[in-house]
Amino acid sequence: MKIVFTPESIQDLARLRKFIEIKNPDASKRIAASLLEGIKKLKRFPYVGVEVSKAPNPEIVRDLILGNYIVRYLILGKTISILRLWHHKEDRNGL
């Protein structure tokens, strides 16, 4: 499986790091590394995430829960596209 990041997911990760970095730069690096490590595990276990019931095809659109963070991804063939990332307390309507 190949993992690709959408421009939105890259912006999300940068936004999360910037927000955390204000109060704790070390935590910002740790959390980003932890998220990327969790995402990497999707290569071996692509269906580990929870189906997104509101998606047109919930079997291939999933949410991976990594601590307090949610990673939304899409499985198409041998490619996993990371769509979005957010903290569970964030208002996702604005994302």
C-alpha positions as CSV (number, residue, x, y, z in Angstrom):
1,M,0.0,0.0,0.0
2,K,1.1,3.5,-0.8
3,I,0.2,6.5,1.4
4,V,-0.3,9.9,-0.1
5,F,-1.2,13.1,1.6
6,T,-3.7,15.6,0.2
7,P,-2.8,19.3,0.3
8,E,-5.5,19.7,2.9
9,S,-4.1,17.1,5.2
10,I,-0.6,18.7,4.9
11,Q,-2.2,22.0,5.9
12,D,-4.0,20.3,8.8
13,L,-0.8,18.8,10.1
14,A,1.0,22.2,9.9
15,R,-2.0,23.9,11.6
16,L,-2.0,21.4,14.4
17,R,1.8,21.7,14.9
18,K,1.6,25.5,14.9
19,F,-1.2,25.5,17.5
20,I,0.6,23.1,19.9
21,E,4.0,24.8,19.3
22,I,2.8,28.0,20.9
23,K,2.5,26.4,24.3
24,N,4.9,23.4,24.0
25,P,7.4,23.1,21.0
26,D,8.6,19.7,22.2
27,A,5.1,18.3,22.3
28,S,4.4,19.7,18.9
29,K,7.2,17.6,17.4
30,R,6.2,14.5,19.4
31,I,2.6,14.7,18.4
32,A,3.4,15.2,14.7
33,A,5.8,12.2,14.8
34,S,3.2,10.1,16.6
35,L,0.6,10.9,14.0
36,L,2.9,10.1,11.1
37,E,3.9,6.8,12.8
38,G,0.2,5.9,13.3
39,I,-0.6,6.7,9.7
40,K,2.3,4.6,8.5
41,K,0.7,1.6,10.1
42,L,-2.2,1.9,7.6
43,K,0.1,0.3,5.0
44,R,-0.2,-3.0,6.9
45,F,-3.7,-2.6,8.3
46,P,-5.7,-0.3,5.9
47,Y,-9.1,-1.2,7.3
48,V,-8.3,-0.6,11.0
49,G,-10.1,2.7,11.0
50,V,-13.8,3.2,11.6
51,E,-16.1,3.5,8.6
52,V,-17.4,7.0,8.0
53,S,-21.2,6.3,7.9
54,K,-22.0,9.7,6.2
55,A,-19.6,9.1,3.4
56,P,-21.0,8.0,0.0
57,N,-18.9,4.8,0.3
58,P,-18.2,4.2,4.0
59,E,-16.2,1.0,3.3
60,I,-13.4,3.0,1.8
61,V,-13.6,6.3,3.7
62,R,-12.5,5.8,7.3
63,D,-11.4,7.6,10.4
64,L,-8.3,6.5,12.3
65,I,-8.3,7.5,15.9
66,L,-4.8,8.3,17.2
67,G,-5.1,9.5,20.8
68,N,-7.0,12.8,20.7
69,Y,-6.6,13.1,16.9
70,I,-8.6,11.8,14.0
71,V,-7.2,11.0,10.6
72,R,-9.7,10.7,7.8
73,Y,-8.5,8.6,4.9
74,L,-9.6,7.0,1.6
75,I,-8.7,3.5,0.4
76,L,-8.6,3.2,-3.4
77,G,-6.9,0.1,-4.8
78,K,-3.3,0.0,-3.4
79,T,-3.4,3.7,-2.4
80,I,-4.4,5.3,0.9
81,S,-5.1,9.0,0.6
82,I,-4.9,10.9,3.9
83,L,-7.7,13.4,3.5
84,R,-7.8,15.4,6.7
85,L,-6.4,15.5,10.3
86,W,-7.9,17.2,13.3
87,H,-8.0,17.2,17.1
88,H,-11.3,15.6,18.4
89,K,-12.3,18.9,20.1
90,E,-12.0,20.9,16.9
91,D,-15.1,22.2,15.0
92,R,-14.8,20.1,11.8
93,N,-17.5,22.2,10.1
94,G,-14.9,24.9,9.5
95,L,-12.4,22.4,8.1
